Amino acid sequence: MAPSFEQLDPETEYEDGEEDIDYSDLREQYDVRMEEGLDTFIVIDGLPKVPPGSKEKLVKFLLRKLTSVGKTKEENVYMPMNEAGDMSEGFAFVEYETSAQAAAAVKALHATALDKKHTIAVNKLTDIERYGREGRIDETYKAPEIPPFEEKEHLRWWLGDGEGRDQYVMFHGEHVGVFWNETSASPQQVIERDHWTESFVQWSPKGTYLTSMHAQGVQLWGGPNWSKQKRFMHPGVNLVDFSPDERYMTTWSHRPMVVEEGNPVLSLEEDGKNYIIWDVATNKPLRSFVTLDVPGPTVDAEGNQIKKKIQWPAFKWSADAKYVARMTQGQSISVYELPRMNLMDKTSIKIEGVMDFEWCPANPHRDNRKEYEQLFCYWTPELGSNPAKVGLMSIPSKEVVRTRNLFNVSDAKLHWQSDSSYVCVKVDRHSKSKKTMATNLEIFRVREKGVPVEVVDQLDGTVINFAWEPHGDRFVLITAGEVPQGSAVPPKTAVSFFCPEKAKGNTVGNFKLIRTVDKKNNNAIHWSPNGRFVVVATVLNSQSYDMDFWDFDFEGEKEEKDRDLTANLQLMATADHYGVTDIEWDPSGRFVASSASVWKHRVENGYHLHTFSGTVLREEPLEGFKQWAWRPRPERLLSKDEMKNVRKNLREYSKQFDEIDQAKKSSANKAVVEARRRMLDEWLAWRERMQADLAEEREDLGLPDLSEEQQALMVDEEDEGDAGREVEEVFEEILDESEEILD
């Protein structure tokens, strides 16, 4: 029988005289390794203290959560009682079958709320034993030191601007600057820094943070001082994507990460991964993933390597950021619940052949649906004898709300309306011979009973672009004819404008064509964020670069054929911007910025600023111009009734801003105006001091105080003269009087 470690004490002297025997090999062999012997145990703290009669009920309730991440049973849960035996101690020890299950329980269940008053803390038993054994826990209680209160910067300070201006960021050369938008004068710079980013900058969805990209990770900036707010370590990061509420963030690198032991932020679980999903508030990674291979051949017929494009964002957020989903093309959609990032129902949603999916951008509010839900739309191609299919699925129930079978489908694109009232599926169909292509629109009316589908199929050519009106029910699309074989000239495009017919009550009529403009080169559609106005433009084209500004609610008289439509379309203006690559509306819908980026070509780089109606306010060529991005705004806090009241009295409100704009236009030089205002303030202060000195002198001479009328008269006289003239007053006083008669 092998001796125990206690029986081989190296300090013991033996009869054979061998005093310095080395027992290190036996110590190594028989020492109990806590990490290996007890690593299947976890410790749960923060439990409610209950009497013996409620202990069994609490254990069963706790087991529901414990068994969601691993295998354990009731006899493996030990919940100690106090010395009196009438109340539990508020913690428990749990044994899992494997150490991996215990590690998963710590990661998944730590900081989980049991109820409104109790949140559990889950740790490995080996961690507690190791830290205590190494003397890292001081047994003497020391009161925690509470640091002095430090007021944090207001991250949405720019929303309080008295003039209601928006901000934008501009990146050119090595300079990144943030500016206030000015209508007539030159832009007012807020801050500018050199080498602020190594690739590009990006605003968070509500404008709270400005994101900069670096070799070691991502940094978030904000506040009036533009200080560093957050930092996320992701070596070689290429892209970043935020959840709609800015609580979470996804980072991606095309190179798998290499994480060494002892990394202060990343664990060995992130080693070899490409994606990390972060909790923005805590700066901690929630979960990491590898990049999935895009299905299809990797080499062409000649043996050349095919470069495959990844889908970005690969992880798509639900409208309320309670879920994030990822698609395995052709197989399934995996939906994860936040903030735990656990796979919903522990399994992916199998959808054979799935090609794409999109979450609804707002809570759907379906007819007669009271339970909470989020929707996503997906489509699958034709598989064998099965037709192509478009479906709407409700989460978390996984109920298929609506499906639509399609035939002769080459491709499909999913377009949600911003309020989730509609989803338009743009279906590209081929003829039986597959020589000709055509497009039709399948519009799902999500909020109507039974989710009816309206088909718009009288379209000439293939739809190359489609866009819904934000918060509205009108849309614009661009179609292109087929390219003749051997032709190097792209085909002409046509722009079509659609709106619903008028209908009774709150219902929306069928979609009808308002107008089609032929023989264009347009390929881009940019709606104002508040709807009504739209810019239809030609971008990334060296031969055409026009921008058409359209109004869907023109206040002029309607044509007879449009009497029954919910729109009155009018072209307001056409502008040109040579080499334009990007177009972006400001959050207020008052201005449009068009830019030509050096990332796409090196000809006449810079930007133009337009009004919503197409008037050019400013043109600025900039060498090495790279990027322009308006700062987004969070959702309005006004109710619908309050917004209606603002629109009703818009002219009264606009007078204030018109006066400000007029004052800026009439001021040739803002510095001169400020200098004059400063001189006037100094003059008024000098007058007050002089009046006070004068009153003091009159009091010393025993003269009566001047009346208010006299003071006003003196002030008026001073105002009529020069500001620097001297005023002299002569006073006479009789000291003695005598009478003398002379001969």
Order of alpha helices (4+ residues) and beta strands (2+ residues): alpha-alpha-beta-alpha-beta-beta-alpha-beta-beta-alpha-beta-beta-beta-beta-beta-beta-beta-beta-beta-beta-beta-beta-beta-beta-beta-beta-beta-beta-beta-beta-beta-beta-beta-beta-beta-beta-beta-beta-beta-beta-beta-beta-beta-beta-beta-beta-beta-alpha-alpha-alpha-alpha
